[in-house]
Amino acid sequence: MLYRQRQKTAIRIYKNDYVIVGYIENFQNGNSEAFESSGAEFLKAVSRKARNLEDLVDEISNSFADVDRAVIHDDAREFYDSLTDKGLLVSGETTDEIDLKDTPFSYSNIRPDEKKDHIPGEKKQGKSALALVAEKFGGKSRLWELRVEITNRCNERCVHCYIPMGERAKAPDCDIDTQLFNDVLSQCRKAGLMRLTLTGGEPMLHRNFLDFLKTAFEYDFFVEVFSNLTMLNNEIISALKSHHILNVRVSLYSIDPAIHDAITGIHGSFEKTFQGIQRLIEADIPVQIGCMVMRQNKDVFLDVKEWGKEHGIPVTIDPFIYAPFDHSGANLGSRLLLEELEKVLSDIILDDVDYLIALKYANSPVKPKLHDERVCGICTFSFSLSPTGDVYPCGGWQNCVLGNTQKEEILDIVENSPKVKSLRNVKRKDLPRCFVCEHIDFCHSCLMRNEVESPVGNMFEINEYFCAAAAIKHRLIIEKIQTNTQGAAK
């Protein structure tokens, strides 16, 4: 029997002087597993090239000289068959059989009832295998995902953008240096990075965008691109297609060109973006649409959702604009008023399966929150990098600089930065008002959001808008539960 990784599966081996842990994840179906000791050795033997079981056992036996080969053989077969059943590996008698079982993504293969099955990286509820990896290394940060702004130039001027216009004016032509990019990626590969996001600004404006893609794929990273697609061309499509990119994410604010263009501030942007989406579909490149809901498109956003359903494209609806990180609140004129937000949330709950899942959760006993629980996953697995080499926690918090990769290696920043340690040490007890709030399960506590919304940059200052939003969401979902219960009783 032959075994190999699936195309959308990544394997990383993490080790130090005391422990070795193997981690495997399928970014298409979201399944993941982590293994210590012998399991890590078994996992380490697998690669993207199909190998027969006997060869795998021979390699594993070198690490367990005192164990009978027959025992290793039986354990290995059970181990690899289990991972195959979970969609993490693929097996077959021949390489042709394996290739048939692991066909590349295609929109023609998506059934109407599977519209969301190809969304890369969707996570299941419960404790993740990645969390187990962190535990085994004493809870230290792991550089698992990096979001790289390869340029802060952008050819659109979106009214809701969280990048302050003043920041763009300071460095209007700032592209990341090619050597810096390559050095950071080399460091990331040694650190076990799995997912890399290329963003901006508009990343396709960088003259070396294609070279960056090639380098990322050579390091076996799973790559996402955040783009408005206005610069998409045949050469870029070919590069995305040939390397089985994880997905391309694009913002589409309305099917009405006038509304979309009014939000981007660029006449004709809708036509370019919409054509770009259609070209990606034709090329069978996974694409995901993000639709930020604001005052300008609050009455038409569901048209985007419907169009996505018709074409097998997942659409993420987000009704929450974050303030810019200069604390100016300059973009908040586009934020939904609370009465508008209630109408939008009501529409989403009726239309979106993801929100309906919350109904079951809301009707179940609430898990008690612990004082020493961390507020969020900040600085645990994911970090961001600016074009100038600044490392910061997450998108939208560029003013929270953890270190600079022109002065020190990124892994040193991730593991040893005083700011990282401080942020990771923030517990629920540090936000006492949130801790006792009856709406806590309908609100995402976010230190970045607190800080940028605060006029003085206080990450512990709670924003009243989001408190009210959580209360609205809670009430709407409870009302929906009651309506469903009454309907079932008739």
C-alpha positions as CSV (number, residue, x, y, z in Angstrom):
1,M,0.0,0.0,0.0
2,L,1.2,3.5,-0.9
3,Y,0.7,6.6,1.3
4,R,1.3,10.3,0.8
5,Q,0.1,13.7,2.0
6,R,-3.0,15.2,0.4
7,Q,-2.4,18.3,-1.7
8,K,-4.1,20.5,0.9
9,T,-2.3,18.9,3.9
10,A,0.8,20.2,5.7
11,I,3.0,18.4,8.1
12,R,5.4,20.1,10.6
13,I,7.7,18.5,13.1
14,Y,8.4,20.6,16.2
15,K,11.1,19.6,18.6
16,N,13.6,20.8,21.3
17,D,15.9,19.0,23.7
18,Y,13.0,17.5,25.6
19,V,10.1,16.8,23.3
20,I,9.2,16.1,19.7
21,V,5.7,16.8,18.4
22,G,4.3,16.1,14.9
23,Y,1.4,18.2,13.6
24,I,-0.7,17.6,10.4
25,E,-3.6,19.6,9.1
26,N,-5.8,19.5,6.1
27,F,-6.6,23.2,5.2
28,Q,-9.5,22.1,3.0
29,N,-11.6,20.1,5.5
30,G,-10.1,21.6,8.7
31,N,-9.1,18.3,10.2
32,S,-5.9,18.2,12.2
33,E,-3.9,15.9,14.5
34,A,-0.9,16.2,16.8
35,F,1.3,13.4,18.0
36,E,4.1,13.0,20.5
37,S,7.2,10.7,20.5
38,S,6.6,7.6,18.3
39,G,3.6,9.2,16.6
40,A,5.8,12.1,15.5
41,E,8.4,9.7,14.1
42,F,5.7,7.9,12.1
43,L,4.4,11.2,10.8
44,K,7.9,12.5,9.9
45,A,8.3,9.6,7.4
46,V,5.4,10.8,5.3
47,S,5.9,13.3,2.5
48,R,4.3,14.6,-0.7
49,K,5.8,11.7,-2.6
50,A,3.9,8.4,-2.4
51,R,5.8,5.7,-0.5
52,N,5.0,2.1,0.1
53,L,4.4,0.9,3.6
54,E,7.5,-1.2,3.7
55,D,9.8,1.7,2.9
56,L,8.1,3.8,5.6
57,V,8.5,1.0,8.1
58,D,12.2,0.7,7.2
59,E,12.8,4.4,7.9
60,I,10.8,4.3,11.2
61,S,12.7,1.2,12.4
62,N,15.9,3.3,12.4
63,S,14.5,5.2,15.3
64,F,13.3,2.1,17.2
65,A,16.1,-0.4,16.9
66,D,14.9,-2.3,20.0
67,V,11.3,-2.8,18.7
68,D,10.3,-5.8,16.6
69,R,9.8,-4.8,12.9
70,A,6.5,-6.7,12.7
71,V,5.1,-4.6,15.6
72,I,6.2,-1.4,13.9
73,H,4.6,-2.6,10.7
74,D,1.3,-3.2,12.3
75,D,1.4,0.1,14.2
76,A,2.4,2.1,11.1
77,R,-0.4,0.6,9.0
78,E,-3.0,1.4,11.7
79,F,-1.5,4.9,12.1
80,Y,-1.5,5.8,8.4
81,D,-5.0,4.2,7.7
82,S,-6.4,6.3,10.6
83,L,-5.0,9.5,9.0
84,T,-6.3,8.4,5.6
85,D,-9.8,8.0,7.1
86,K,-9.6,11.6,8.4
87,G,-8.7,13.0,5.0
88,L,-5.1,13.9,6.1
89,L,-3.4,11.3,3.9
90,V,-4.3,9.5,0.7
91,S,-3.6,5.9,0.0
92,G,-3.8,3.4,-2.9
93,E,-2.2,0.5,-4.6
94,T,-0.7,2.7,-7.3
95,T,0.2,6.3,-7.7
96,D,-2.5,6.6,-10.4
97,E,-5.1,5.4,-7.9
98,I,-3.8,7.9,-5.3
99,D,-3.9,10.8,-7.8
100,L,-7.5,9.9,-8.7
101,K,-8.5,10.1,-5.1
102,D,-6.7,13.4,-4.5
103,T,-7.9,15.5,-7.4
104,P,-7.3,19.3,-7.5
105,F,-10.0,21.6,-6.4
106,S,-12.6,22.3,-9.1
107,Y,-15.8,24.3,-8.9
108,S,-17.5,21.7,-11.1
109,N,-17.2,19.2,-8.3
110,I,-19.1,21.4,-5.7
111,R,-22.6,20.1,-5.2
112,P,-25.3,22.6,-4.2
113,D,-25.3,21.2,-0.6
114,E,-21.6,21.5,-0.3
115,K,-21.2,25.2,-1.1
116,K,-18.9,25.8,1.9
117,D,-17.0,22.5,2.0
118,H,-14.0,24.0,0.2
119,I,-13.4,27.0,2.5
120,P,-9.8,26.5,3.6
121,G,-8.9,26.5,7.2
122,E,-12.4,26.3,8.8
123,K,-11.9,25.2,12.3
124,K,-14.1,22.8,14.3
125,Q,-15.2,23.5,17.8
126,G,-13.3,22.2,20.7
127,K,-9.6,22.0,21.6
128,S,-7.4,22.1,18.6
129,A,-4.5,19.9,17.8
130,L,-2.5,23.1,17.5
131,A,-3.3,24.0,21.1
132,L,-1.9,20.6,22.1
133,V,1.4,21.5,20.3
134,A,1.5,24.8,22.3
135,E,0.9,22.9,25.6
136,K,3.8,20.5,24.9
137,F,6.1,23.4,24.5
138,G,5.1,25.1,27.8
139,G,2.5,27.3,26.2
140,K,5.0,29.4,24.2
141,S,4.0,31.2,21.1
142,R,4.3,29.2,17.9
143,L,4.9,30.9,14.6
144,W,2.2,29.0,12.7
145,E,0.7,31.8,10.6
146,L,2.2,35.0,9.2
147,R,0.3,37.8,7.5
148,V,2.7,39.8,5.4
149,E,1.9,43.3,4.0
150,I,4.3,43.3,1.1
151,T,3.3,46.9,0.2
152,N,1.1,49.6,1.8
153,R,0.3,51.0,-1.6
154,C,-3.3,50.6,-2.7
155,N,-5.2,51.5,-5.8
156,E,-8.5,51.9,-4.0
157,R,-9.6,54.3,-1.2
158,C,-12.2,52.3,0.7
159,V,-14.2,54.5,3.0
160,H,-14.1,52.0,5.9
161,C,-10.4,51.1,5.7
162,Y,-8.6,50.9,9.1
163,I,-5.3,52.1,7.7
164,P,-5.2,55.9,8.5
165,M,-4.9,58.1,5.5
166,G,-2.1,59.9,7.3
167,E,-0.1,56.7,7.5
168,R,-0.4,56.1,3.7
169,A,0.8,59.7,3.1
170,K,3.9,59.1,5.2
171,A,5.1,56.2,3.0
172,P,3.0,56.2,-0.2
173,D,5.4,53.9,-2.1
174,C,6.6,51.6,0.7
175,D,7.2,48.1,-0.7
176,I,8.9,45.4,1.4
177,D,12.5,44.8,0.4
178,T,13.0,41.6,-1.4
179,Q,16.0,40.5,0.7
180,L,14.0,41.2,3.9
181,F,11.1,39.1,2.6
182,N,13.3,36.2,1.6
183,D,15.2,36.3,5.0
184,V,12.0,36.3,7.0
185,L,10.5,33.4,5.0
186,S,13.7,31.4,5.5
187,Q,13.4,32.0,9.2
188,C,9.7,31.1,9.1
189,R,10.4,27.8,7.4
190,K,12.9,26.8,10.1
191,A,10.3,27.8,12.8
192,G,7.7,25.5,11.3
193,L,5.4,28.2,9.7
194,M,2.4,26.6,7.9
195,R,0.2,29.4,6.5
196,L,1.4,32.6,4.8
197,T,-0.9,35.4,3.8
198,L,0.2,38.0,1.2
199,T,-1.7,41.2,1.6
200,G,-1.2,45.0,1.4
201,G,-2.3,47.5,0.4
202,E,-2.9,45.8,-2.8
203,P,-0.2,43.0,-3.0
204,M,-0.3,42.6,-6.8
205,L,1.1,46.2,-7.0
206,H,4.5,44.9,-5.8
207,R,6.8,44.3,-8.7
208,N,8.1,41.1,-7.2
209,F,4.7,39.6,-6.3
210,L,5.2,36.6,-8.6
211,D,8.6,35.9,-7.2
212,F,7.3,36.1,-3.6
213,L,4.6,33.5,-4.6
214,K,7.2,31.2,-6.0
215,T,9.4,31.5,-2.9
216,A,6.4,30.8,-0.6
217,F,5.5,27.7,-2.5
218,E,9.0,26.4,-2.5
219,Y,9.0,26.6,1.3
220,D,5.8,24.4,1.2
221,F,3.7,27.1,2.9
222,F,0.0,27.2,2.4
223,V,-0.5,30.6,0.8
224,E,-3.5,32.9,0.8
225,V,-3.7,36.2,-1.1
226,F,-5.9,39.1,0.0
227,S,-6.5,41.2,-3.1
228,N,-9.0,43.4,-4.9
229,L,-8.1,41.6,-8.1
230,T,-8.0,44.8,-10.1
231,M,-4.4,43.9,-11.1
232,L,-5.1,40.2,-11.9
233,N,-3.5,39.0,-15.2
234,N,-2.9,35.7,-17.0
235,E,0.6,35.4,-15.6
236,I,-0.7,35.7,-12.0
237,I,-3.5,33.3,-12.7
238,S,-1.0,30.7,-14.0
239,A,1.1,31.1,-10.9
240,L,-1.8,30.7,-8.6
241,K,-3.1,27.7,-10.5
242,S,0.2,25.8,-10.8
243,H,1.0,25.9,-7.1
244,H,-2.5,24.9,-5.7
245,I,-2.9,28.1,-3.7
246,L,-5.0,27.8,-0.6
247,N,-7.4,30.6,-1.7
248,V,-7.7,34.1,-2.8
249,R,-9.8,36.5,-0.7
250,V,-11.5,39.5,-2.2
251,S,-13.9,42.1,-1.0
252,L,-17.1,42.6,-2.9
253,Y,-19.5,45.1,-1.4
254,S,-22.4,45.0,-3.7
255,I,-23.6,43.5,-7.0
256,D,-24.6,47.1,-7.9
257,P,-21.5,48.7,-9.5
258,A,-22.4,52.2,-8.3
259,I,-22.5,51.1,-4.6
260,H,-19.3,49.0,-4.8
261,D,-17.5,51.9,-6.5
262,A,-18.8,54.4,-4.0
263,I,-17.3,52.3,-1.2
264,T,-13.9,51.8,-2.9
265,G,-13.7,55.4,-4.0
266,I,-12.7,54.3,-7.5
267,H,-15.0,54.4,-10.5
268,G,-14.8,51.2,-12.5
269,S,-13.4,49.1,-9.6
270,F,-16.4,46.9,-9.5
271,E,-16.0,45.8,-13.1
272,K,-12.4,44.8,-12.6
273,T,-13.0,43.0,-9.3
274,F,-16.0,41.2,-10.6
275,Q,-14.2,40.1,-13.7
276,G,-11.3,39.0,-11.6
277,I,-13.6,36.7,-9.5
278,Q,-15.1,35.2,-12.6
279,R,-11.6,34.5,-14.1
280,L,-10.6,32.7,-10.9
281,I,-13.7,30.6,-11.1
282,E,-12.9,29.7,-14.7
283,A,-9.4,28.7,-13.7
284,D,-10.7,26.6,-10.7
285,I,-8.8,28.7,-8.2
286,P,-10.5,28.8,-4.8
287,V,-11.8,32.2,-4.0
288,Q,-13.6,33.6,-1.0
289,I,-15.6,36.8,-0.9
290,G,-15.7,39.1,2.1
291,C,-18.5,41.6,2.3
292,M,-18.2,44.3,4.9
293,V,-21.6,45.7,5.7
294,M,-21.8,49.4,6.3
295,R,-24.3,52.2,5.9
296,Q,-23.6,52.4,2.1
297,N,-24.6,48.8,1.4
298,K,-26.8,47.7,4.3
299,D,-29.8,47.2,2.1
300,V,-28.1,45.2,-0.7
301,F,-25.4,43.0,1.0
302,L,-27.5,39.9,0.8
303,D,-27.3,40.1,-3.0
304,V,-23.6,39.3,-2.7
305,K,-24.4,36.3,-0.5
306,E,-26.9,35.1,-3.0
307,W,-24.6,35.5,-5.9
308,G,-21.9,33.5,-4.1
309,K,-24.3,30.7,-3.4
310,E,-25.2,30.5,-7.0
311,H,-21.6,30.1,-8.0
312,G,-20.3,27.9,-5.2
313,I,-18.3,30.7,-3.6
314,P,-18.3,31.2,0.2
315,V,-19.2,34.7,1.3
316,T,-18.3,36.0,4.7
317,I,-20.6,38.8,5.9
318,D,-19.1,41.2,8.5
319,P,-21.2,44.0,9.9
320,F,-18.5,45.4,12.2
321,I,-16.1,48.1,11.1
322,Y,-13.0,48.6,13.2
323,A,-11.7,52.1,13.8
324,P,-8.3,53.1,12.4
325,F,-5.3,52.5,14.6
326,D,-4.5,56.2,14.9
327,H,-7.5,56.5,17.2
328,S,-9.1,59.1,15.0
329,G,-12.3,57.2,14.2
330,A,-12.1,58.7,10.8
331,N,-13.9,55.8,9.1
332,L,-16.7,55.4,11.6
333,G,-19.1,57.5,9.6
334,S,-19.7,54.4,7.6
335,R,-20.3,52.2,10.6
336,L,-23.9,50.9,11.1
337,L,-26.0,52.7,13.6
338,L,-27.4,50.3,16.2
339,E,-30.9,50.3,14.8
340,E,-29.4,49.5,11.4
341,L,-27.1,46.9,12.9
342,E,-30.2,45.1,14.4
343,K,-31.9,44.9,11.0
344,V,-28.7,43.6,9.4
345,L,-28.1,41.0,12.1
346,S,-31.7,39.9,11.8
347,D,-31.2,39.4,8.0
348,I,-28.0,37.5,8.6
349,I,-29.5,35.2,11.2
350,L,-32.4,34.3,8.9
351,D,-30.0,33.7,5.9
352,D,-26.7,32.4,7.2
353,V,-26.2,28.9,8.5
354,D,-23.2,29.9,10.5
355,Y,-25.4,32.2,12.6
356,L,-28.1,29.6,13.0
357,I,-25.5,27.3,14.5
358,A,-25.3,29.7,17.3
359,L,-29.0,28.9,18.1
360,K,-28.1,25.5,19.5
361,Y,-25.2,26.9,21.4
362,A,-27.3,29.7,22.9
363,N,-29.9,27.2,24.1
364,S,-27.3,25.0,25.8
365,P,-25.8,25.4,29.2
366,V,-23.1,28.1,29.1
367,K,-19.6,27.0,30.0
368,P,-18.3,29.0,32.9
369,K,-15.5,31.4,32.2
370,L,-12.4,31.1,34.3
371,H,-10.6,34.1,35.7
372,D,-7.3,32.9,34.4
373,E,-8.5,32.1,30.9
374,R,-6.8,34.2,28.2
375,V,-9.1,36.8,26.6
376,C,-8.2,35.8,23.1
377,G,-5.6,34.0,21.1
378,I,-3.5,37.1,20.5
379,C,0.3,36.4,20.0
380,T,-0.3,32.6,20.2
381,F,0.0,31.3,16.7
382,S,-0.5,34.2,14.3
383,F,1.5,37.4,13.7
384,S,1.7,40.2,11.1
385,L,4.6,41.8,9.3
386,S,4.7,45.4,7.8
387,P,6.6,46.4,4.7
388,T,9.3,48.0,6.9
389,G,9.8,44.8,8.9
390,D,7.7,45.7,12.0
391,V,6.0,42.7,13.6
392,Y,2.6,43.3,15.1
393,P,-0.1,41.1,16.6
394,C,-2.9,41.2,14.1
395,G,-4.5,43.1,11.2
396,G,-5.6,46.5,12.3
397,W,-3.1,46.9,15.1
398,Q,0.0,48.1,13.2
399,N,0.8,50.6,16.0
400,C,1.4,47.8,18.4
401,V,5.0,47.0,17.3
402,L,6.5,43.9,18.9
403,G,9.9,44.1,17.2
404,N,11.5,44.7,13.8
405,T,12.9,41.9,11.6
406,Q,15.6,44.2,10.3
407,K,17.1,44.2,13.8
408,E,16.3,40.6,15.0
409,E,15.0,37.4,13.7
410,I,11.2,36.9,13.7
411,L,11.3,33.9,16.0
412,D,13.2,35.8,18.6
413,I,10.5,38.5,18.5
414,V,7.7,35.9,18.7
415,E,9.2,34.1,21.6
416,N,11.0,36.8,23.6
417,S,9.4,40.2,22.9
418,P,8.3,41.8,26.2
419,K,5.2,43.0,24.5
420,V,4.3,39.5,23.3
421,K,4.7,38.2,26.8
422,S,2.6,41.0,28.2
423,L,-0.2,40.5,25.7
424,R,-0.3,36.8,26.2
425,N,-0.6,37.3,29.9
426,V,-3.9,39.3,29.7
427,K,-6.6,37.3,31.4
428,R,-10.4,37.5,31.6
429,K,-10.1,38.9,35.1
430,D,-8.4,41.9,33.6
431,L,-11.7,42.8,31.9
432,P,-14.0,42.4,34.9
433,R,-17.0,44.0,33.2
434,C,-16.8,41.5,30.4
435,F,-16.3,38.6,32.7
436,V,-19.6,39.0,34.4
437,C,-21.6,40.2,31.4
438,E,-24.7,38.1,30.5
439,H,-23.9,38.6,26.8
440,I,-20.3,37.4,26.9
441,D,-21.0,34.4,24.7
442,F,-22.3,36.7,21.9
443,C,-19.4,39.0,22.0
444,H,-15.8,38.6,20.9
445,S,-13.5,40.2,23.4
446,C,-10.7,41.8,21.4
447,L,-7.8,43.8,22.8
448,M,-7.0,45.3,19.4
449,R,-10.5,46.5,19.0
450,N,-10.5,48.0,22.5
451,E,-7.2,49.8,21.9
452,V,-8.0,51.3,18.5
453,E,-11.5,52.3,19.6
454,S,-10.2,54.1,22.7
455,P,-9.3,57.8,22.2
456,V,-6.3,57.2,24.4
457,G,-5.3,53.8,23.2
458,N,-6.4,51.8,26.3
459,M,-6.8,48.2,25.4
460,F,-8.8,47.6,28.6
461,E,-11.3,50.3,27.8
462,I,-14.6,48.6,26.7
463,N,-16.4,50.2,23.7
464,E,-20.1,50.7,24.3
465,Y,-21.0,50.1,20.7
466,F,-19.8,46.5,20.8
467,C,-21.5,45.9,24.1
468,A,-24.8,47.0,22.7
469,A,-24.2,44.9,19.6
470,A,-23.7,41.8,21.7
471,A,-26.9,42.5,23.5
472,I,-28.7,42.8,20.2
473,K,-27.3,39.6,18.8
474,H,-28.2,37.8,22.1
475,R,-31.8,39.0,22.0
476,L,-32.3,38.2,18.3
477,I,-31.0,34.7,18.6
478,I,-33.2,34.0,21.7
479,E,-36.2,35.4,19.8
480,K,-35.4,33.1,16.9
481,I,-35.2,30.1,19.3
482,Q,-38.6,30.9,20.8
483,T,-40.1,31.3,17.3
484,N,-38.7,28.0,16.2
485,T,-40.0,26.3,19.4
486,Q,-43.5,27.8,19.0
487,G,-43.6,26.7,15.4
488,A,-42.6,23.2,16.3
489,A,-45.3,23.0,18.9
490,K,-48.1,23.8,16.5
